Amino acid sequence: MPRLEKTLAPLSLALALLTGARAQSPEISSIAPHSARPGQSVQVTVLGNQLQAPQPLWTSFGAQTLWTPPAPPAPPKEAKDTKDGKPAKPDLRQIQGSLTLPADAPLGLGFIRLPTATGLSGPLLFLVDDLPVVLKDSKTASTPAAQLLPQGVALEGATDTGRPDYYKVALKAGEALSVEVFAARLGSKLDPILRLLDPQGNVLASLDDSPGLAGDCRLRHHAKTDEVLTLEIRDSSFSGGAPYFYHLRVGDFPLVSNLFPPVAAPGASVEVRAAGEAVEGIGPLRVSASVSPTGVASVPVRFAPDKPAAFARLRTDANPVYLHQNTPDAAQPLPVTIPCTIFGRLLTPGARDTFLLSVKKDDRLTLTPLSRELGSPAVLYVGVEDAKGGFLSANDAAGTSSSNDVPVTFRAPADGVCKIAVEDIARRGGAEFIYGIRVEQNTPGLELTASVERFVAALGGNFSLKITAQRRGVNGPITLSLATDDGSPLPEGIRCEKNIIEKGKNDTQLQVFVPENVPSGTLYHLRILGSAVEGERQIQAAVSPPKPDPNKPPTDTVLLALQSMPLAPRLLGETFPVCVGPEAPHFFSIAVTDREVVLPTLVGKNSFVVRQTSLDPKFDGNAQLSFSGLPPGVEIKSEAGRGGRIAGQVDFICEIKGPPDLPLASHVFEILAGGDFKGVHKEVRLSKVKLRVAKPLAIAAAPPAALAPGGKRILKITATRYELTDPQPIQVSLLQLPQGISGPQQVTIAPGSSEAELELTAEPNTPEGKSGTLRLAATTRVNGAEVSLQSEPIPLEVKK
């Protein structure tokens, strides 16, 4: 089924809950039960924080959710129900509802996420199982009180501190029993120890860590007589409590580790065989691979159609694939070429497979082992020899990597072949010891990493994230693009900006925009891809989530589980979840402090101020300004702000430049300011900002107070110079003096001044009233050219 999922629901309640700044994103710590059957509807309880206004769960297996509305608060009856006379706040740590799985839900591990009014939770692992679930009762702490389990059930419970849990299973002679514990693989803190006891208390089997199960365990038992057996399960350190939960499968099912071959081409129909500790009698299976180049197909494996299933996965791989078939002819090394992925099996203890890799002199190659992601218990040693058997390189398979899939690199000494040897470091073997070797040439390449692993985009808005590139011989620009996880078209309207990591730089602040018509609560899983050209080569790489800090062990149980989990859900490590939240409140505004922006001719430059004002007292960042709609040849650069006149204000000094010969005209342009606050990116747009291309001089005078007949008044003249490097004197003349009013023919404004005064005189017989208007004519030189202009009319009045 398509992996691009949408969870759509109205968010009227969510929007009502969001007052002021954006609240914290939700986090879910547990869900009960931890599993469900395909086609089944179960009642679930989700625990966590910030669970207000929950939207339907997003699930990797296509389930539908219907939350139970919270009960209306009862009138307070006791003092403890109120605080300062107000009703107690609703509990945001727990929600309940029904989860309905589709009939074709893929068996095995999946995961869920919770969108709410305030964002998107991290992932929580969930098991799709075909066994009916029963719950642990309260009397499992001793063998006599052991809870009786029928064959073919799954039990969910948690250990108690300091003591094991006991269960009884009745078998008839000839019946077989499989028992498997899912704990660490579900994100539990439990490190399970499993024992099977006969009626006399003798230990028939004792398991701690089964190979390849990330610390979980399983067993298989064949009954020779009718018997009632006891299962004992406990934590290895006798710890207990809700975080130490487990899912215990009991029935006649295979113990499957993986499939061989473990991969297929996208959309291919292939024949595979199950591998594991108990797969006797199971023939080849015909399986259809996912059509996605990075997809996974769920493959149920059963002893019979009416028996419960084991869970296996078939991955897709778009690289050329070589299979080591372990036939008599396989004694000779298998020839392979670059690039490719090799798959094989170490069927017996001490087995070693060999390959002949065609190389050219000075080829630099990387061989990456694959075992954990295939569900294999193998820890691979990979060694490389030259054509004469001389040692070239090997990996440190006993390294500290959580997966122990340690790559090896080497340089080919000559044209010809190199010999690759593969074996388990502890010389173990078996049908489940499947391996892969990815063979790549160390050509120019990219490693791209995002700053965070999940995002919330405001309704009709966008989000930003830092993308960092590690370049390996790639020097040119890197273009970032978006894609779906399964190769289907992107939803219409999703786009990105600032998606170029420029030449000579190693990062960019990518912005991703979501369509305005997408409702809050919608969830996408997106891939972010990078591409560059180096010479004649097209270099491509996918952006990865941030890597964990090796100096800070992860505390998230899901992340801990993923580090060693076999067959981990690929979506968790290869896509980015994007949740559309409610509309973000405005937390800043911008304005131009002048009535208009002036660009003077002859000079071709000027400055103006854009003032940012915080609308939230906690927002103290600087917005990023951009300008559009400017006349050809005109550009504006803004300088990081300085403090405004009052707290919460930032002034950006903006320098405008253009050709000095621009014609006099009026224009409008647009200013866009983008800011980030509490994980939300908000944009403020100023449209139709006035821009006037004007002469590099302005002259004006305020109307003086009324002149009395026979009286005098001082007229103050103000000049605005737009050229500061070499100011020249300004000659100011009086034009159109009204009848009866006189003044000097000319005044001069000195180069270092912008003001001048002149005296106006009204003749004694000048009639009272509005006498007319005065204009000023100004002349100066700018950059060697003469500039002349007139002022606006200045009204004059005569009054006793």
N, C-alpha and C positions, 0 to 999 in steps of 0.2 A: 504494500500500500504506500502511497506517497508519504514521504517523511515531513513535508511542509504542512504543518497543521495550523489551524486557526481555532481559537476559542473565542466565540462571540457571545456577548451578553450585555445588556444595558448596564450603565454604571451610574444611574442617578443617585443611588445610595452612596456610592463611592465618592462622587463629586461633593455630596453634602458633607461627607466626613472630612474632606480635605479643606481645612481653613488655614490660611496663612501659609507658611513654608511647607515644602514637601516633607512628609513623614518618612520614617525608615521603611526600607523594603522588608517584606515578610521573610521569615526563616522557619522552615519546618524541620522539627527534630525527630519525629517518628510518625508512623501511620500504623494503625491496627485494624484489621489484620495486615500482615506483610505480603499477602498473596491472595490470588483469586483464580477461578477457573474460567476458561473461555466460555462466553455465552452466559455467564453468571452475573447476578446483581448482588453485591454484598454491602452491608452497612459498615462504613469506615469512620474512624475517629482520627483526626489529625491534630497533633500537638506542635506548638511552636510559639512564635512571637509575632506581633503585629499582623494578626490574621483578620483584620476588619474587612468587611465587604469582599469576601472571597469570590473569585470567578471559578468556573469549572476547571478542574485539574487538567493540565496538559500531560499526556502520557505517551510514551513511545510505542504503546500497543493499541492506541485508538479507543480508549475507554471513554465513556460519558459519565459526567458527574452531576448530581442534583443535591445541593446542600439543604439541610434542614434549617428553616428560618429560626433565628434565636427567639426564645420566648420573650414576650413583652415584660419589662421589669415590673415586678409587683410593687404596690405601695409600701413604703418603708413601715415596718411594724416595730422594729427594735432599734436601739441606738446604733448597734453595729452595722445596720443596713444603710446608714447615712453618714455623711461627712459634711459638717457645717450646714446641716439641713438639706443637703442635696442627695439624690439617689446614688447608690453605688454605681461605679462605671462598669460597663459590660466586660466580661472576661475575653480578652483578645488572644488567649493562649490555646484555645481549643475550638474546633469546629467539627460538626458531624454531618454525614450525608450518605448517599448511596453511590456506589461505583459500579457501572455496568460495562462488562467487557464484551466486545464483539465475538461472535462464534469462531472467527478465524484469527483471533488474537495469537500472535506467535508465542510459543512456549519458551520459557527460560527467563533470564534476567532482563528487566527493562528498568525504566526510571520514570519518575513523575516530577513535575514542577507546579508550583502554585502561584498564579497571578492574583493579585489583590488590588485594592484601591491605591496602594502606595508603591507597587512595583512587582518584582518577580523573585521568587525564592530560588535557592540553590537546588541541586538535584537530590532526590531521595530514591534509593533502589527499591524495586518491587519485583516480586516473582510471579510469573504467570505459570500456574501448575494445573495439571489435569486431575490431580487427586483432591477429593473433598477434604476440607479442613475441619479439625476438631481442636478445641482449646484445652490447655492444661487445667486439670482440676486442682483443688487445694490439698490433695492427699497423695503426694508423690514423693515424700521425703524418706520413705523406707520401703524395703522390698515387700513386706506383707501388704502395704497400702498402695502398691504400684497400680497405676491407672491401666486398665485393659484396653488395648488398641486392636481393632480389627485389621486384617490385611487390606492394603490399598487405601491408606489415609495419610494425610499430612497433619502433624500436630504443631501448633504454635504456642510457645511459652517462653519463659525467661528463668534462668537459674536463680536460686536463692543463695545468699552469701553463706559460705561454709558448709554446703551440703549438696549432694547430687540430686537429680530427679530420676525416678524409676518408673518404667512402663513394662507391661507384660504383653506378649504376643503369643497366641496359640497356633502351632503348626501341626500338620499331619505328616505322616511318613511320606517322603518323596517330594514334599513341597520345598520351594526355595524362597528365601527372604533376602531382600536388599534393604539396606538402611543407609540413608545419606543425610548429613546435617548441613544446612545452609545457615551460616552465621556471619563469618568474616566477609563472605561474598555478598551479603546483604547490608554490610556496614555496621554489623554488631560488634561490640567490644569483646564478645565471647571468644575464647580460644578453646574450642570444644575437645574434650576427651570422651570417647565412646567405648563402652564395654558391653559385650554380650555374655550373659551368664546362663548356665543350665539350671534346672530345678534345684540342684544341690548347691548352687552358688559357685560352681567352678567356672573359671573364665574360659569361654570358647574363643573369644576374639577381643583384642584391645587395640584401639587405634587412637593416635594423637593427630598427626598431620599426614593426611594422605597426599601422595605426590601430585602436584599440579592443581591443588584445590585452595591455595592461598591460606592454609591453616585450617581449613575445614576437613572433615573426614567422612568415610563411608566404608561399608563392609557388605559381604555376601555370605550367606549361610545356607547349606542344604540339610534338611531334617532327615535323619535316618529312621526315627521313630516318632510317634505322636508325642509332642512335648509342649510345655509352656515355658517360654524363654523370657528372661528379664533383660531389658535394655537400661543401661545406666549412662546418663549424660551429665557432665559437669564442666565447669571452667577449670583450666589447668592450674590456676592459682586459687581456686575455690571462691572467686569473686561472684557477685550476683547483683540483681536489681534490674530495673527496666532496660538499661542500655545493654544488658547481657541476654538479648533475646535470641531465639533460634527457630528455625523451620525444619522439622524432622519428618522426612519422607520414609514411609514404611510400606513395602509391597514387593511384588515380583516384577522388577524393572531392571533393564541393563545398567551397568555402571560404565557410562560412556565418557571418555575424555575428549575425543575429537573425531574428526572424519579424515579419511584419506582418499583422494587428495583433499586438502583443506580449503582450496580456492578453486574458482572457475572464472571464465570470462563473463563479463556482464551479459545477462540474459541467456546464458548457455544452459542446455539440458545435459547433465553429466551423471555418470554412475559413480557412487562413492561407497566406501565401506566404513562401518563404525569401528573405532578402536577404543579399548579400555580394559578394565579389570574383569568385566563380566559381559561379554557380547557373544557368547557361544550360540551357534545356530542361526545367527542373523546374517542373511545374505546381502548382496549388493542392493543399494537403494538408488532409485532414479530421482534426481533432484533438479529443480529449476533454480538457477542462480538469480539474484537480484539484478534488475536492469541498470541499477546505479553503479558507476565505476568504483564507488566506495561503499557499496551496500553489503548487507548481511541477510541471508535467508535462514529462517528457523527450520530445523530438521528434527522432528520427533522420531525417536528410535524405540521400537517395542519388540518384545519377544513374540507377541501375537496381537491381532487387532483389538482384542478385548482386554489387553493388559495395559497398565500405566506406562507412560513414556519416560525415557531419559531425554535430556535436552542437548542438542548439538547445533552448531552454526556453520554455515558455508559462506565464506567471504568471497568477494569479487576482487580481481586483480587485473589491471589493464596491461601490465608488463608481460613480455614474453616469459613463458613458464616452462621449466624443465622438471620432469618427475624422475626420481631415482626409484625404480620399480622393485628392487631387491630380487631380481631373477638370477638364474645361474650366469647369465651374460653380464650381470652387474659387477662381477669380480674385476672387470676392466673399468678404468675411470670413464665417467660419462663426459663427452665433449660438450662444452657450453660456450656461449659468446656473450659479449657485453652489448647492452645492458640486459639483465634478466633476473628472474627470481627462481631459485632452485628449491624444490621440496622433496623430502625423503623421510624414511623411518629407520631408526636404530632398533632393529627387531630383536636383537639378542644382546645380553651384557657383553661389553667390550667391543661392540660393532663399530666399525669405522667406514664411512663412505668417502669416496674420492671423486674428484672432477678435474678435467683438463680445461683450463680457461685460455682461450686464444687472446694473445696480447700483442701490443707493439711496444717497442723500446720507449722507455720513459713514461708509459701510461701510468697515471696515478689513480689507484682504485681503492674503493671502500667496500668491504664485505660486512653486511649487517645481519647478525643472527636473528631469527624469529622463532620464539618458542612460547613465551607466556601468552602472547596475543592469539596463539593457535590452540590454547588450552593444553599445552604439552608440559610435562614435568621436567623436560630436558633442560640442563644448563650446558650450553654448547661451548666446546673448545673448537676454534677454527684456526688452522695453521696453513701457511702458504710456503711452497718450495718452488725453486726454479726448475728448469728442464733437466738439470743434472742432479736434482735431489738436494741442492743447497738450501739452507733455511733463509727465508726472506722476512717473514713476520708472523705473529700470532696474537690472539687477543688474551687479555687477562680475564678469563672467565670466572675467576674467583673474586672479582672486583666488588666494590661496594654498591653498585647499581641495584636499585630495588628489584629490577626485573632480571638482572644478570645477562641480558641480551647485549653483550659488549661487542662493538664493531672492531674490525681490524683494517688497517690501511697499509698500503705498500706501493712501491714503484717497480714497474717491470724492468728487469735489467737488460732485456734483449727482445727482438721479435721472436715469436714462437708461442710456447704454451707455458703456463704455470700450473702447478698441481695444488688443488685445494683439498684439505682433509677435514672431515667433520666427525666429532664424537662427543659423547657426554663426558663431562669433566670427571665424574665419579665412575665412569665405565659402566653405567647402568644401561638397560635396554628393555624393550618390550614394544608391543604394537602401538601403545599410546605415546611412545617417544617420537613424535612427529616433529620435524624441524623445517625451517625455511632459511634460505640465505639470499639476501637481496644484494645483487652485484651492480655497482654503479661506478662510473668513471668520475674522477674528481675534476670535472670541467667547471668553468665558472658557474657559480650558484648563489642562491639566496637563502637566508633563514629569516623569516618574518615573524614577529611576536607582537601581540596586542597587550595593552596595559591592564585590561580586566577581562573576565571571562563571561560576563553577561551584562545586558544593557536594558535600560528603560527609556523609551522615547515618549515625550509628552504628546498628548493628543494633537494631531496635525502638526507636530514639531519634528525634532531631530535629536540626535545625541552625537557626542564626539568621543573619540578614543585615540590614544597615541599608538601609532604603528612604528616599531623599530626594526631596522634592517641590519643584519650582519652580512656584509658583502664578501663574496669569495671570487675576486676577479671581475666583478660586475661594477662598472664605474658610472654608467649612464643613469638616466632617470628611471624610476620604477613606478609603473602605473598600477594602482589598486582598483579592483572591481569586485562586485558582489555576485554571488550565485546561490542557488538553492542547494540543499544537501543531496538531492537525488537527481540533479541535472535538469529538472523541469524549469519552465520559464519563471522569472521573478514576478512577484505580484506587481501589477501595473502601478506605477507611481513611486516605487522605491528607487532611490538614487543616492549618489554620494558626490561630495565635493571635497576640495583640498586633498585629492586622491593621488597626488604626484609626490614621490620622494625625489627631490631634485638631485641632479648631478652634484656630487661632492657632499651631500647630506645623508644622514642615516635615519631620519624619522620625519613624520608628518602627523598633524592632528587631523585625522580623517573625520569628516562629518557625514552622517547617514541620515537621510530624510525619509519619512514615511508619509504615505498619502493622507490627505486631510479627511478622506471619507472612511478611513479605517477605524472601527469602533475601539474604544478602550477595552482592554482585556484580550485583544488579539495577540497571539504569540507566533513568532516565526523562528525557524532555525536556519541561519544563513552561514555560508562560507565566504571568507574574504580571500581573494586571490591576488597575487602580485605577478607582474610580468615585466621583463626588460629585454633589450636587445644588446648583445655583445658580439661585435663582428657580424658574422652571418648566423649566429645562434640566437634562438628565441628561448629565454630563460623564464621558467615559471615556478612558482612556489605558493603554497597555501599558508595563510597566517595562522599561527598557533596561539592558544591561550597562554597566559603567563606561566613560566616555569616556577615550581615551588622553590623557596629559598632553602638550600641544603643546610644552612645554619639554623633554620627554624623548622623543626619537625611539624608537619601538619597536624592540626587538632581536629579537623573535620573528618568524621568517620567515613564518609563517602570517598573523600580523597585518599584516605588511608587504604580503603578497600581497592580503589582503582589501581594503586601502585603495584599490587601483586595479583590482581584479579585475572584469572583466565577468561578469555572470550568477553572482555569488557565491552559494554555498549559503545560502538564507534562514535555515535553522536556526541558523547560526553567529551571526547578529546578532539573532535574534528569540526565542530560547528559552534556558532555563537548564538545563544538564545536572545531574542529581541522581543520585549514586551511593550505593547502600546499602553501607556498609563493615562491618567486623566490630564486635562490641560494644566500646564504648569502656571502658577501665578506669576505675574510680572514682579521682578525683584529689582529692576532698575529702569530709568528712563533717560533719554538724551534730548538735547536741544541745542540749537545754534544761538550763541549769545548776541549776535548782531542781526539787524533786520534783514540784511542781505550780504552775500559774499561778493567782494569786488576783485576783479582781476584787471590790473591796469595795463594798458598798452604801453609800448616802448620799454617798460620794465619787465613785464611778463611773469611777475611773481607777487605774492602777498601772503598774509597769514590770517587765520580766523580761529575761533575757539568753539569746540564742541564740549558742552558740559554734561557729564554723567551724574545723575542723582540716584542714590540708593533708595529703593522703596521698602527694603527689608533691612532693619538695623544691623543684621549680622552679615550682610553682603558687603564685603570690602575689597572685591576684586576689580580689575580693570577690564572693560569690554575691549573687543577687537573691532576696529572700524574698517569698513570698506566703502568705496564710492563708485557709483555707476551713473550712466547717462550724461557724462561730461562731454563737452564739445571735442572734436578731433584735436589731438595734440595736447590736451589739457590733462594734468594728473594732479592728484592730491596725496600727500604723505602725512600720516599723523604720528605724533610722538607720544610715547607712554605718558599717561597723565600726571599732573601735579595736583596738589591739594586745592580744592575750590575754596570759596569764601566761607563756607560753613561745613560742619561735619557731615560726612556722607556724600560730598561732592568731589568730583574729579574733573579737572579741566584738561582737555586734549588740545595741544597746539597743532593746528593743521596748516601745512604749507601747500599753497596752490601755485602751480607753475603752468605756463603755456607759451606759445609763440608770441614774441613781442609785437607782431604785426597783425594780430587778430582784429577783425573789424568790430566796431562798437555795436553791441547787441545785448539782449537779455536772454537768459537761458534758465532752465531748471534742471536739477540733478537729484540724486537719491543717496542717502547715507544709511548704511546697514551696520548695526552694532550687535555683536554676539557675545554673550557672557555665560559662564558656567557657575552653578551654585547648587550644592548638595546633590550632585550627580545629574542635574538637569541643565540642558543647553537652551537658552532663550535668546531670541532675536528681536530687536526693536528696529523699526524702519521709519525713517523720516523721508517722506515723499515731497516732491515739488519744492525743494530748497532753492531759493532764488540766487542766481549767479548773474552778475552784470559785468560785462567787459566794458570798461570805462577809461576815460583819460586819466593819466597818472597824477592828477591834481583835482582837488575840490575846494571851492570857496563858498563861504556862507556867512551870514550875520543874523543875529536875532533881532526882531523888530525892537527899536528903542521905545522907551516910554514916550508918551505924547509930548510934543513940543508946545510951549506956550508962545503966543504971538510975541515976537521980539526976543524969544528965549533960545537957549542952546541945549543940545544933548550930545552925549558921547555914543558913537556907534562902534561896537566891538566886532572885529572881523576875525574869523577863524579859517585857517587854511589846513587842508589835509594833504600831506605829501605821501605818495605810495613808493617813492624812491628815496632811499636813505643813505646811499653810499656817497653821493656828491650833491647835496642840496644847493640850489641856486636861489638868488633873491627873487621874490615875487612882486611884480608891479601890479598894484590894484588901483583901478580907475572907477570913478562914479559915472554911471550911465542913467539917463532918463530921470534926472532930479525933478521932482514936482515943482510947479511954479510957486515962488515965494520961499523956497528952501534952498540954501546954498551950503557948500562945503568945499574942501580942498580938491583940486583936480586929481591928485594921485598920492598914494602912500606906498611905502615899501616895507615888505615883511622880510626881515633879515634871514640869511641862510640857516642860522641856528634857532630860529623862532618860528612859531606857527600862528602868532596872533599880532594884530595891530589895532590901533584906535584912530578914529578921526572925529572931528567935531562938526555937527550939523547945526545950522542957524536958521531960525524962522524970522522973516521980516515982520515989523510991527503991524503992518496992515494985512497979514496973511489971514484969510477967513478960517474960522474954526471948522473942524470936521476932517474927514478923510481926504488927505491932499493928493494921494496917488501912491505909486510904488517906485522903489529905487532898485536898480540892478547894479551889480558889481562886475567889472571885467578884470580878469587876472591873466597875467602873462609871465611865463618862466621858461627855463630850458631844462630838459630831461634827456640825459644821454646824448647831448649835442643837438637835440632837436627842439624847436620852439613849440611850446604848448600854450594855447589860449583857450579860455572858456569863460562863460558867464554864470553868475549865481542865479538861484531861484529869485523871483520877485520878493522884495522886502516892503511890506506896507508901512506907510508913514501917516501919522495923525497929528493935527494941531488942535490944542485944547487949552483953555485958560486953567 
